[in-house]
Amino acid sequence: MNPLELFSDELEKLVERSAPSVVALEHRRGHGTGIAMSTDGYVLTNAHVVKSTSILEVRSHDGTKFQGEVVGRDDATDLAVVRTGRQNAPVLPLATAPQVKVGQVVLALGHPFGFERSVSLGVVSALERRLPGRDGASLDGLIQTDAAINPGNSGGPLLNVRGQIVGINTAMLPFAQGIGFAVPSSTASWVSGLLLRHGAVRRRFLGIAARNETFSLEIAEKAGQPRGVRIVDIGRGTPASAGGLESNDVLLQLNGSSVANVDDLQRLLAIDSATIVELKVWKREGLVQRSVRPAQRVAA
């Protein structure tokens, strides 16, 4: 068997294994895709897929229909959790952030334009993209892919060849070809957990604009880690300002947990309930500690 035949056979087996975990979602105002996230009927999808409804129809790969109820959604990451009556659904594993790399072969599974059980093939084109979102917000840290993503793919899985969920397909550029985006599986992991527990993500904020940064070998050795979050700007009168943070500071740890990217920072602020957080910060003069009291973000 030549390598091309082997590759094709392996993709065929991958799709066959993965398809039972992917469901179609439909309601009066639209449709999309979802992924079984537990064996007891919970489904992960995009927030924009379920935004206009609390009840929807869920259809499994074999045509069985279930009623779905929205448990919670998080517009900031475009993720939502739906509860269904489906039992013993097969669940796909989530890839960790280090397992997702540019150039990886990926498959997008979903129901674009209502064409159920569609599959497209591509690669991970880039990581940590920012995309203008709905309602004037932006989606950060997205995976870019050239696997075909169209309306209806939203909420479906972007899979690597190991059968792991790399991302949750979320958006496409209407006038572009070969450019689609997915929410990273690492983000989906912690957001879905909070949605199951609370029905929402209770966000706290420092009041900064920030970006991910990879250090030079010299700085990485001094900082004790290869990556961090550089503060680009600080709002006046914000917790960051009151806590002594400054523009160009690099955040390394929050309450002893590593902060390698903006998603880490958002996750730790959401799941850590400490009134005051201790930040390890890299400044030009070296490592310092800062104590900051995060503020609760008020929902619009």
C-alpha positions as protocol buffer text, in pm:
chain_id: "A"
residue {
  index: 1
  type: MET
  ca { x: 0 y: 0 z: 0 }
}
residue {
  index: 2
  type: ASN
  ca { x: 142 y: 338 z: -97 }
}
residue {
  index: 3
  type: PRO
  ca { x: 155 y: 628 z: 153 }
}
residue {
  index: 4
  type: LEU
  ca { x: -136 y: 813 z: -11 }
}
residue {
  index: 5
  type: GLU
  ca { x: -364 y: 510 z: 20 }
}
residue {
  index: 6
  type: LEU
  ca { x: -259 y: 463 z: 380 }
}
residue {
  index: 7
  type: PHE
  ca { x: -327 y: 831 z: 457 }
}
residue {
  index: 8
  type: SER
  ca { x: -671 y: 810 z: 295 }
}
residue {
  index: 9
  type: ASP
  ca { x: -760 y: 491 z: 484 }
}
residue {
  index: 10
  type: GLU
  ca { x: -655 y: 644 z: 816 }
}
residue {
  index: 11
  type: LEU
  ca { x: -865 y: 956 z: 754 }
}
residue {
  index: 12
  type: GLU
  ca { x: -1163 y: 736 z: 667 }
}
residue {
  index: 13
  type: LYS
  ca { x: -1127 y: 546 z: 994 }
}
residue {
  index: 14
  type: LEU
  ca { x: -1087 y: 871 z: 1188 }
}
residue {
  index: 15
  type: VAL
  ca { x: -1410 y: 1015 z: 1048 }
}
residue {
  index: 16
  type: GLU
  ca { x: -1594 y: 689 z: 1117 }
}
residue {
  index: 17
  type: ARG
  ca { x: -1477 y: 692 z: 1481 }
}
residue {
  index: 18
  type: SER
  ca { x: -1549 y: 1061 z: 1536 }
}
residue {
  index: 19
  type: ALA
  ca { x: -1887 y: 1104 z: 1364 }
}
residue {
  index: 20
  type: PRO
  ca { x: -2099 y: 960 z: 1651 }
}
residue {
  index: 21
  type: SER
  ca { x: -1973 y: 1239 z: 1879 }
}
residue {
  index: 22
  type: VAL
  ca { x: -2094 y: 1514 z: 1644 }
}
residue {
  index: 23
  type: VAL
  ca { x: -2458 y: 1630 z: 1648 }
}
residue {
  index: 24
  type: ALA
  ca { x: -2671 y: 1870 z: 1446 }
}
residue {
  index: 25
  type: LEU
  ca { x: -2844 y: 2155 z: 1632 }
}
residue {
  index: 26
  type: GLU
  ca { x: -3150 y: 2327 z: 1493 }
}
residue {
  index: 27
  type: HIS
  ca { x: -3408 y: 2584 z: 1603 }
}
residue {
  index: 28
  type: ARG
  ca { x: -3644 y: 2825 z: 1432 }
}
residue {
  index: 29
  type: ARG
  ca { x: -3383 y: 3092 z: 1370 }
}
residue {
  index: 30
  type: GLY
  ca { x: -3085 y: 2884 z: 1266 }
}
residue {
  index: 31
  type: HIS
  ca { x: -2877 y: 2572 z: 1286 }
}
residue {
  index: 32
  type: GLY
  ca { x: -2528 y: 2460 z: 1377 }
}
residue {
  index: 33
  type: THR
  ca { x: -2318 y: 2176 z: 1510 }
}
residue {
  index: 34
  type: GLY
  ca { x: -2236 y: 2042 z: 1854 }
}
residue {
  index: 35
  type: ILE
  ca { x: -1996 y: 1794 z: 2015 }
}
residue {
  index: 36
  type: ALA
  ca { x: -2077 y: 1542 z: 2287 }
}
residue {
  index: 37
  type: MET
  ca { x: -1873 y: 1655 z: 2588 }
}
residue {
  index: 38
  type: SER
  ca { x: -1993 y: 1387 z: 2834 }
}
residue {
  index: 39
  type: THR
  ca { x: -2161 y: 1048 z: 2822 }
}
residue {
  index: 40
  type: ASP
  ca { x: -2469 y: 1181 z: 3006 }
}
residue {
  index: 41
  type: GLY
  ca { x: -2603 y: 1408 z: 2735 }
}
residue {
  index: 42
  type: TYR
  ca { x: -2415 y: 1739 z: 2756 }
}
residue {
  index: 43
  type: VAL
  ca { x: -2313 y: 1901 z: 2427 }
}
residue {
  index: 44
  type: LEU
  ca { x: -2061 y: 2178 z: 2358 }
}
residue {
  index: 45
  type: THR
  ca { x: -2132 y: 2430 z: 2083 }
}
residue {
  index: 46
  type: ASN
  ca { x: -2097 y: 2801 z: 1997 }
}
residue {
  index: 47
  type: ALA
  ca { x: -2277 y: 3069 z: 2193 }
}
residue {
  index: 48
  type: HIS
  ca { x: -2396 y: 3235 z: 1873 }
}
residue {
  index: 49
  type: VAL
  ca { x: -2562 y: 2909 z: 1761 }
}
residue {
  index: 50
  type: VAL
  ca { x: -2798 y: 2911 z: 2062 }
}
residue {
  index: 51
  type: LYS
  ca { x: -2815 y: 3283 z: 2135 }
}
residue {
  index: 52
  type: SER
  ca { x: -3173 y: 3332 z: 2016 }
}
residue {
  index: 53
  type: THR
  ca { x: -3320 y: 3027 z: 2190 }
}
residue {
  index: 54
  type: SER
  ca { x: -3316 y: 2821 z: 2508 }
}
residue {
  index: 55
  type: ILE
  ca { x: -3471 y: 2507 z: 2354 }
}
residue {
  index: 56
  type: LEU
  ca { x: -3356 y: 2340 z: 2035 }
}
residue {
  index: 57
  type: GLU
  ca { x: -3358 y: 2010 z: 1848 }
}
residue {
  index: 58
  type: VAL
  ca { x: -3051 y: 1790 z: 1869 }
}
residue {
  index: 59
  type: ARG
  ca { x: -2999 y: 1520 z: 1607 }
}
residue {
  index: 60
  type: SER
  ca { x: -2736 y: 1248 z: 1640 }
}
residue {
  index: 61
  type: HIS
  ca { x: -2541 y: 1092 z: 1353 }
}
residue {
  index: 62
  type: ASP
  ca { x: -2793 y: 807 z: 1321 }
}
residue {
  index: 63
  type: GLY
  ca { x: -3090 y: 1044 z: 1294 }
}
residue {
  index: 64
  type: THR
  ca { x: -3216 y: 1006 z: 1652 }
}
residue {
  index: 65
  type: LYS
  ca { x: -3367 y: 1331 z: 1778 }
}
residue {
  index: 66
  type: PHE
  ca { x: -3346 y: 1480 z: 2125 }
}
residue {
  index: 67
  type: GLN
  ca { x: -3467 y: 1802 z: 2281 }
}
residue {
  index: 68
  type: GLY
  ca { x: -3184 y: 2026 z: 2395 }
}
residue {
  index: 69
  type: GLU
  ca { x: -3187 y: 2292 z: 2665 }
}
residue {
  index: 70
  type: VAL
  ca { x: -2921 y: 2561 z: 2693 }
}
residue {
  index: 71
  type: VAL
  ca { x: -2741 y: 2529 z: 3028 }
}
residue {
  index: 72
  type: GLY
  ca { x: -2524 y: 2837 z: 2980 }
}
residue {
  index: 73
  type: ARG
  ca { x: -2329 y: 3036 z: 2728 }
}
residue {
  index: 74
  type: ASP
  ca { x: -2026 y: 3263 z: 2727 }
}
residue {
  index: 75
  type: ASP
  ca { x: -2030 y: 3524 z: 2452 }
}
residue {
  index: 76
  type: ALA
  ca { x: -1671 y: 3633 z: 2525 }
}
residue {
  index: 77
  type: THR
  ca { x: -1540 y: 3296 z: 2400 }
}
residue {
  index: 78
  type: ASP
  ca { x: -1842 y: 3208 z: 2181 }
}
residue {
  index: 79
  type: LEU
  ca { x: -1901 y: 2883 z: 2371 }
}
residue {
  index: 80
  type: ALA
  ca { x: -2217 y: 2727 z: 2511 }
}
residue {
  index: 81
  type: VAL
  ca { x: -2331 y: 2405 z: 2678 }
}
residue {
  index: 82
  type: VAL
  ca { x: -2657 y: 2229 z: 2593 }
}
residue {
  index: 83
  type: ARG
  ca { x: -2822 y: 1952 z: 2799 }
}
residue {
  index: 84
  type: THR
  ca { x: -2990 y: 1669 z: 2606 }
}
residue {
  index: 85
  type: GLY
  ca { x: -3151 y: 1336 z: 2688 }
}
residue {
  index: 86
  type: ARG
  ca { x: -2888 y: 1139 z: 2499 }
}
residue {
  index: 87
  type: GLN
  ca { x: -2706 y: 875 z: 2701 }
}
residue {
  index: 88
  type: ASN
  ca { x: -2378 y: 689 z: 2648 }
}
residue {
  index: 89
  type: ALA
  ca { x: -2259 y: 926 z: 2376 }
}
residue {
  index: 90
  type: PRO
  ca { x: -1897 y: 870 z: 2267 }
}
residue {
  index: 91
  type: VAL
  ca { x: -1672 y: 1157 z: 2374 }
}
residue {
  index: 92
  type: LEU
  ca { x: -1367 y: 1283 z: 2187 }
}
residue {
  index: 93
  type: PRO
  ca { x: -1056 y: 1387 z: 2384 }
}
residue {
  index: 94
  type: LEU
  ca { x: -945 y: 1749 z: 2396 }
}
residue {
  index: 95
  type: ALA
  ca { x: -594 y: 1835 z: 2277 }
}
residue {
  index: 96
  type: THR
  ca { x: -380 y: 2034 z: 2520 }
}
residue {
  index: 97
  type: ALA
  ca { x: -229 y: 2365 z: 2410 }
}
residue {
  index: 98
  type: PRO
  ca { x: 124 y: 2220 z: 2354 }
}
residue {
  index: 99
  type: GLN
  ca { x: -24 y: 1953 z: 2126 }
}
residue {
  index: 100
  type: VAL
  ca { x: -160 y: 2211 z: 1881 }
}
residue {
  index: 101
  type: LYS
  ca { x: 101 y: 2328 z: 1630 }
}
residue {
  index: 102
  type: VAL
  ca { x: 104 y: 2521 z: 1304 }
}
residue {
  index: 103
  type: GLY
  ca { x: 113 y: 2286 z: 1005 }
}
residue {
  index: 104
  type: GLN
  ca { x: -82 y: 2002 z: 1167 }
}
residue {
  index: 105
  type: VAL
  ca { x: -334 y: 1826 z: 946 }
}
residue {
  index: 106
  type: VAL
  ca { x: -688 y: 1883 z: 1076 }
}
residue {
  index: 107
  type: LEU
  ca { x: -1044 y: 1785 z: 986 }
}
residue {
  index: 108
  type: ALA
  ca { x: -1354 y: 2003 z: 1033 }
}
residue {
  index: 109
  type: LEU
  ca { x: -1672 y: 1805 z: 1097 }
}
residue {
  index: 110
  type: GLY
  ca { x: -2016 y: 1959 z: 1094 }
}
residue {
  index: 111
  type: HIS
  ca { x: -2335 y: 2050 z: 912 }
}
residue {
  index: 112
  type: PRO
  ca { x: -2259 y: 2349 z: 686 }
}
residue {
  index: 113
  type: PHE
  ca { x: -2566 y: 2501 z: 520 }
}
residue {
  index: 114
  type: GLY
  ca { x: -2764 y: 2205 z: 655 }
}
residue {
  index: 115
  type: PHE
  ca { x: -2555 y: 1948 z: 465 }
}
residue {
  index: 116
  type: GLU
  ca { x: -2521 y: 1700 z: 749 }
}
residue {
  index: 117
  type: ARG
  ca { x: -2211 y: 1493 z: 826 }
}
residue {
  index: 118
  type: SER
  ca { x: -1979 y: 1704 z: 609 }
}
residue {
  index: 119
  type: VAL
  ca { x: -1601 y: 1674 z: 640 }
}
residue {
  index: 120
  type: SER
  ca { x: -1328 y: 1911 z: 519 }
}
residue {
  index: 121
  type: LEU
  ca { x: -951 y: 1875 z: 535 }
}
residue {
  index: 122
  type: GLY
  ca { x: -681 y: 2133 z: 597 }
}
residue {
  index: 123
  type: VAL
  ca { x: -402 y: 2237 z: 830 }
}
residue {
  index: 124
  type: VAL
  ca { x: -357 y: 2460 z: 1131 }
}
residue {
  index: 125
  type: SER
  ca { x: -256 y: 2783 z: 956 }
}
residue {
  index: 126
  type: ALA
  ca { x: -179 y: 3000 z: 1260 }
}
residue {
  index: 127
  type: LEU
  ca { x: -235 y: 3031 z: 1634 }
}
residue {
  index: 128
  type: GLU
  ca { x: -348 y: 3309 z: 1866 }
}
residue {
  index: 129
  type: ARG
  ca { x: -543 y: 3507 z: 1609 }
}
residue {
  index: 130
  type: ARG
  ca { x: -774 y: 3792 z: 1708 }
}
residue {
  index: 131
  type: LEU
  ca { x: -1101 y: 3832 z: 1522 }
}
residue {
  index: 132
  type: PRO
  ca { x: -1365 y: 4107 z: 1555 }
}
residue {
  index: 133
  type: GLY
  ca { x: -1661 y: 3935 z: 1716 }
}
residue {
  index: 134
  type: ARG
  ca { x: -2030 y: 3989 z: 1731 }
}
residue {
  index: 135
  type: ASP
  ca { x: -2173 y: 4286 z: 1925 }
}
residue {
  index: 136
  type: GLY
  ca { x: -1848 y: 4482 z: 1894 }
}
residue {
  index: 137
  type: ALA
  ca { x: -1639 y: 4240 z: 2106 }
}
residue {
  index: 138
  type: SER
  ca { x: -1335 y: 4052 z: 1984 }
}
residue {
  index: 139
  type: LEU
  ca { x: -1244 y: 3683 z: 2003 }
}
residue {
  index: 140
  type: ASP
  ca { x: -885 y: 3627 z: 2111 }
}
residue {
  index: 141
  type: GLY
  ca { x: -645 y: 3337 z: 2089 }
}
residue {
  index: 142
  type: LEU
  ca { x: -819 y: 3169 z: 1796 }
}
residue {
  index: 143
  type: ILE
  ca { x: -680 y: 2891 z: 1579 }
}
residue {
  index: 144
  type: GLN
  ca { x: -672 y: 2974 z: 1209 }
}
residue {
  index: 145
  type: THR
  ca { x: -725 y: 2692 z: 959 }
}
residue {
  index: 146
  type: ASP
  ca { x: -769 y: 2648 z: 587 }
}
residue {
  index: 147
  type: ALA
  ca { x: -1011 y: 2358 z: 638 }
}
residue {
  index: 148
  type: ALA
  ca { x: -1342 y: 2472 z: 487 }
}
residue {
  index: 149
  type: ILE
  ca { x: -1565 y: 2627 z: 756 }
}
residue {
  index: 150
  type: ASN
  ca { x: -1905 y: 2760 z: 653 }
}
residue {
  index: 151
  type: PRO
  ca { x: -2228 y: 2865 z: 825 }
}
residue {
  index: 152
  type: GLY
  ca { x: -2356 y: 2557 z: 1004 }
}
residue {
  index: 153
  type: ASN
  ca { x: -2005 y: 2430 z: 1089 }
}
residue {
  index: 154
  type: SER
  ca { x: -2022 y: 2653 z: 1396 }
}
residue {
  index: 155
  type: GLY
  ca { x: -1984 y: 2452 z: 1715 }
}
residue {
  index: 156
  type: GLY
  ca { x: -1835 y: 2148 z: 1543 }
}
residue {
  index: 157
  type: PRO
  ca { x: -1493 y: 1997 z: 1612 }
}
residue {
  index: 158
  type: LEU
  ca { x: -1162 y: 2073 z: 1446 }
}
residue {
  index: 159
  type: LEU
  ca { x: -980 y: 1740 z: 1486 }
}
residue {
  index: 160
  type: ASN
  ca { x: -617 y: 1641 z: 1454 }
}
residue {
  index: 161
  type: VAL
  ca { x: -522 y: 1306 z: 1302 }
}
residue {
  index: 162
  type: ARG
  ca { x: -506 y: 1149 z: 1650 }
}
residue {
  index: 163
  type: GLY
  ca { x: -878 y: 1210 z: 1692 }
}
residue {
  index: 164
  type: GLN
  ca { x: -829 y: 1487 z: 1949 }
}
residue {
  index: 165
  type: ILE
  ca { x: -1037 y: 1804 z: 1941 }
}
residue {
  index: 166
  type: VAL
  ca { x: -798 y: 2087 z: 1856 }
}
residue {
  index: 167
  type: GLY
  ca { x: -1067 y: 2356 z: 1852 }
}
residue {
  index: 168
  type: ILE
  ca { x: -1436 y: 2440 z: 1829 }
}
residue {
  index: 169
  type: ASN
  ca { x: -1514 y: 2584 z: 1486 }
}
residue {
  index: 170
  type: THR
  ca { x: -1655 y: 2931 z: 1533 }
}
residue {
  index: 171
  type: ALA
  ca { x: -1619 y: 3168 z: 1239 }
}
residue {
  index: 172
  type: MET
  ca { x: -1527 y: 3229 z: 879 }
}
residue {
  index: 173
  type: LEU
  ca { x: -1451 y: 3542 z: 684 }
}
residue {
  index: 174
  type: PRO
  ca { x: -1734 y: 3586 z: 433 }
}
residue {
  index: 175
  type: PHE
  ca { x: -1518 y: 3723 z: 150 }
}
residue {
  index: 176
  type: ALA
  ca { x: -1212 y: 3505 z: 205 }
}
residue {
  index: 177
  type: GLN
  ca { x: -1122 y: 3155 z: 91 }
}
residue {
  index: 178
  type: GLY
  ca { x: -927 y: 2912 z: 303 }
}
residue {
  index: 179
  type: ILE
  ca { x: -952 y: 3117 z: 623 }
}
residue {
  index: 180
  type: GLY
  ca { x: -1156 y: 2978 z: 911 }
}
residue {
  index: 181
  type: PHE
  ca { x: -1125 y: 3004 z: 1288 }
}
residue {
  index: 182
  type: ALA
  ca { x: -1175 y: 2784 z: 1592 }
}
residue {
  index: 183
  type: VAL
  ca { x: -1178 y: 2841 z: 1967 }
}
residue {
  index: 184
  type: PRO
  ca { x: -884 y: 2642 z: 2113 }
}
residue {
  index: 185
  type: SER
  ca { x: -968 y: 2323 z: 2300 }
}
residue {
  index: 186
  type: SER
  ca { x: -770 y: 2453 z: 2599 }
}
residue {
  index: 187
  type: THR
  ca { x: -1016 y: 2743 z: 2627 }
}
residue {
  index: 188
  type: ALA
  ca { x: -1315 y: 2516 z: 2572 }
}
residue {
  index: 189
  type: SER
  ca { x: -1200 y: 2292 z: 2857 }
}
residue {
  index: 190
  type: TRP
  ca { x: -1217 y: 2550 z: 3135 }
}
residue {
  index: 191
  type: VAL
  ca { x: -1508 y: 2754 z: 2996 }
}
residue {
  index: 192
  type: SER
  ca { x: -1731 y: 2447 z: 2959 }
}
residue {
  index: 193
  type: GLY
  ca { x: -1651 y: 2343 z: 3316 }
}
residue {
  index: 194
  type: LEU
  ca { x: -1764 y: 2681 z: 3451 }
}
residue {
  index: 195
  type: LEU
  ca { x: -2076 y: 2678 z: 3234 }
}
residue {
  index: 196
  type: LEU
  ca { x: -2171 y: 2337 z: 3373 }
}
residue {
  index: 197
  type: ARG
  ca { x: -2111 y: 2454 z: 3729 }
}
residue {
  index: 198
  type: HIS
  ca { x: -2256 y: 2806 z: 3721 }
}
residue {
  index: 199
  type: GLY
  ca { x: -2436 y: 2851 z: 3388 }
}
residue {
  index: 200
  type: ALA
  ca { x: -2204 y: 3144 z: 3315 }
}
residue {
  index: 201
  type: VAL
  ca { x: -1841 y: 3253 z: 3338 }
}
residue {
  index: 202
  type: ARG
  ca { x: -1807 y: 3497 z: 3626 }
}
residue {
  index: 203
  type: ARG
  ca { x: -1529 y: 3715 z: 3499 }
}
residue {
  index: 204
  type: ARG
  ca { x: -1300 y: 3938 z: 3700 }
}
residue {
  index: 205
  type: PHE
  ca { x: -1064 y: 4184 z: 3540 }
}
residue {
  index: 206
  type: LEU
  ca { x: -742 y: 4373 z: 3606 }
}
residue {
  index: 207
  type: GLY
  ca { x: -807 y: 4654 z: 3359 }
}
residue {
  index: 208
  type: ILE
  ca { x: -526 y: 4589 z: 3113 }
}
residue {
  index: 209
  type: ALA
  ca { x: -477 y: 4541 z: 2742 }
}
residue {
  index: 210
  type: ALA
  ca { x: -223 y: 4265 z: 2688 }
}
residue {
  index: 211
  type: ARG
  ca { x: -61 y: 4034 z: 2437 }
}
residue {
  index: 212
  type: ASN
  ca { x: 118 y: 3701 z: 2448 }
}
residue {
  index: 213
  type: GLU
  ca { x: 496 y: 3712 z: 2430 }
}
residue {
  index: 214
  type: THR
  ca { x: 769 y: 3453 z: 2373 }
}
residue {
  index: 215
  type: PHE
  ca { x: 1094 y: 3544 z: 2549 }
}
residue {
  index: 216
  type: SER
  ca { x: 1448 y: 3535 z: 2422 }
}
residue {
  index: 217
  type: LEU
  ca { x: 1659 y: 3258 z: 2574 }
}
residue {
  index: 218
  type: GLU
  ca { x: 1830 y: 3510 z: 2805 }
}
residue {
  index: 219
  type: ILE
  ca { x: 1503 y: 3653 z: 2937 }
}
residue {
  index: 220
  type: ALA
  ca { x: 1341 y: 3308 z: 2961 }
}
residue {
  index: 221
  type: GLU
  ca { x: 1624 y: 3189 z: 3185 }
}
residue {
  index: 222
  type: LYS
  ca { x: 1589 y: 3489 z: 3415 }
}
residue {
  index: 223
  type: ALA
  ca { x: 1209 y: 3480 z: 3418 }
}
residue {
  index: 224
  type: GLY
  ca { x: 1197 y: 3105 z: 3478 }
}
residue {
  index: 225
  type: GLN
  ca { x: 958 y: 3035 z: 3190 }
}
residue {
  index: 226
  type: PRO
  ca { x: 958 y: 3078 z: 2811 }
}
residue {
  index: 227
  type: ARG
  ca { x: 640 y: 3280 z: 2771 }
}
residue {
  index: 228
  type: GLY
  ca { x: 431 y: 3543 z: 2947 }
}
residue {
  index: 229
  type: VAL
  ca { x: 171 y: 3815 z: 2900 }
}
residue {
  index: 230
  type: ARG
  ca { x: 298 y: 4166 z: 2828 }
}
residue {
  index: 231
  type: ILE
  ca { x: 84 y: 4458 z: 2939 }
}
residue {
  index: 232
  type: VAL
  ca { x: 28 y: 4695 z: 2647 }
}
residue {
  index: 233
  type: ASP
  ca { x: -194 y: 4949 z: 2823 }
}
residue {
  index: 234
  type: ILE
  ca { x: -355 y: 5007 z: 3163 }
}
residue {
  index: 235
  type: GLY
  ca { x: -688 y: 5178 z: 3221 }
}
residue {
  index: 236
  type: ARG
  ca { x: -703 y: 5474 z: 3457 }
}
residue {
  index: 237
  type: GLY
  ca { x: -852 y: 5388 z: 3796 }
}
residue {
  index: 238
  type: THR
  ca { x: -842 y: 5012 z: 3731 }
}
residue {
  index: 239
  type: PRO
  ca { x: -728 y: 4736 z: 3971 }
}
residue {
  index: 240
  type: ALA
  ca { x: -402 y: 4704 z: 3775 }
}
residue {
  index: 241
  type: SER
  ca { x: -329 y: 5073 z: 3816 }
}
residue {
  index: 242
  type: ALA
  ca { x: -408 y: 5062 z: 4188 }
}
residue {
  index: 243
  type: GLY
  ca { x: -187 y: 4755 z: 4228 }
}
residue {
  index: 244
  type: GLY
  ca { x: 121 y: 4920 z: 4079 }
}
residue {
  index: 245
  type: LEU
  ca { x: 129 y: 4747 z: 3743 }
}
residue {
  index: 246
  type: GLU
  ca { x: 270 y: 4943 z: 3451 }
}
residue {
  index: 247
  type: SER
  ca { x: 274 y: 4925 z: 3074 }
}
residue {
  index: 248
  type: ASN
  ca { x: 544 y: 4687 z: 2943 }
}
residue {
  index: 249
  type: ASP
  ca { x: 531 y: 4476 z: 3259 }
}
residue {
  index: 250
  type: VAL
  ca { x: 516 y: 4104 z: 3180 }
}
residue {
  index: 251
  type: LEU
  ca { x: 289 y: 3884 z: 3390 }
}
residue {
  index: 252
  type: LEU
  ca { x: 442 y: 3545 z: 3472 }
}
residue {
  index: 253
  type: GLN
  ca { x: 235 y: 3393 z: 3752 }
}
residue {
  index: 254
  type: LEU
  ca { x: -94 y: 3446 z: 3933 }
}
residue {
  index: 255
  type: ASN
  ca { x: -113 y: 3301 z: 4285 }
}
residue {
  index: 256
  type: GLY
  ca { x: 170 y: 3064 z: 4197 }
}
residue {
  index: 257
  type: SER
  ca { x: 17 y: 2937 z: 3871 }
}
residue {
  index: 258
  type: SER
  ca { x: 198 y: 3002 z: 3545 }
}
residue {
  index: 259
  type: VAL
  ca { x: 59 y: 3265 z: 3307 }
}
residue {
  index: 260
  type: ALA
  ca { x: 191 y: 3173 z: 2962 }
}
residue {
  index: 261
  type: ASN
  ca { x: -79 y: 3348 z: 2757 }
}
residue {
  index: 262
  type: VAL
  ca { x: -388 y: 3566 z: 2782 }
}
residue {
  index: 263
  type: ASP
  ca { x: -612 y: 3259 z: 2802 }
}
residue {
  index: 264
  type: ASP
  ca { x: -423 y: 3144 z: 3113 }
}
residue {
  index: 265
  type: LEU
  ca { x: -478 y: 3485 z: 3271 }
}
residue {
  index: 266
  type: GLN
  ca { x: -851 y: 3486 z: 3193 }
}
residue {
  index: 267
  type: ARG
  ca { x: -890 y: 3129 z: 3319 }
}
residue {
  index: 268
  type: LEU
  ca { x: -711 y: 3193 z: 3647 }
}
residue {
  index: 269
  type: LEU
  ca { x: -906 y: 3512 z: 3714 }
}
residue {
  index: 270
  type: ALA
  ca { x: -1230 y: 3319 z: 3652 }
}
residue {
  index: 271
  type: ILE
  ca { x: -1157 y: 3011 z: 3864 }
}
residue {
  index: 272
  type: ASP
  ca { x: -946 y: 3166 z: 4144 }
}
residue {
  index: 273
  type: SER
  ca { x: -1176 y: 3316 z: 4409 }
}
residue {
  index: 274
  type: ALA
  ca { x: -905 y: 3494 z: 4614 }
}
residue {
  index: 275
  type: THR
  ca { x: -1000 y: 3855 z: 4686 }
}
residue {
  index: 276
  type: ILE
  ca { x: -641 y: 3966 z: 4629 }
}
residue {
  index: 277
  type: VAL
  ca { x: -418 y: 3794 z: 4373 }
}
residue {
  index: 278
  type: GLU
  ca { x: -42 y: 3781 z: 4395 }
}
residue {
  index: 279
  type: LEU
  ca { x: 126 y: 3844 z: 4060 }
}
residue {
  index: 280
  type: LYS
  ca { x: 483 y: 3755 z: 3967 }
}
residue {
  index: 281
  type: VAL
  ca { x: 593 y: 4024 z: 3722 }
}
residue {
  index: 282
  type: TRP
  ca { x: 897 y: 4071 z: 3501 }
}
residue {
  index: 283
  type: LYS
  ca { x: 1021 y: 4429 z: 3477 }
}
residue {
  index: 284
  type: ARG
  ca { x: 1332 y: 4564 z: 3314 }
}
residue {
  index: 285
  type: GLU
  ca { x: 1505 y: 4556 z: 3648 }
}
residue {
  index: 286
  type: GLY
  ca { x: 1403 y: 4197 z: 3721 }
}
residue {
  index: 287
  type: LEU
  ca { x: 1134 y: 3998 z: 3900 }
}
residue {
  index: 288
  type: VAL
  ca { x: 891 y: 4169 z: 4138 }
}
residue {
  index: 289
  type: GLN
  ca { x: 568 y: 4079 z: 4318 }
}
residue {
  index: 290
  type: ARG
  ca { x: 248 y: 4282 z: 4293 }
}
residue {
  index: 291
  type: SER
  ca { x: -75 y: 4241 z: 4491 }
}
residue {
  index: 292
  type: VAL
  ca { x: -389 y: 4331 z: 4297 }
}
residue {
  index: 293
  type: ARG
  ca { x: -758 y: 4321 z: 4389 }
}
residue {
  index: 294
  type: PRO
  ca { x: -946 y: 4217 z: 4070 }
}
residue {
  index: 295
  type: ALA
  ca { x: -1286 y: 4374 z: 4005 }
}
residue {
  index: 296
  type: GLN
  ca { x: -1597 y: 4185 z: 3905 }
}
residue {
  index: 297
  type: ARG
  ca { x: -1705 y: 4246 z: 3549 }
}
residue {
  index: 298
  type: VAL
  ca { x: -2065 y: 4359 z: 3532 }
}
residue {
  index: 299
  type: ALA
  ca { x: -2269 y: 4185 z: 3262 }
}
residue {
  index: 300
  type: ALA
  ca { x: -2413 y: 4414 z: 2997 }
}
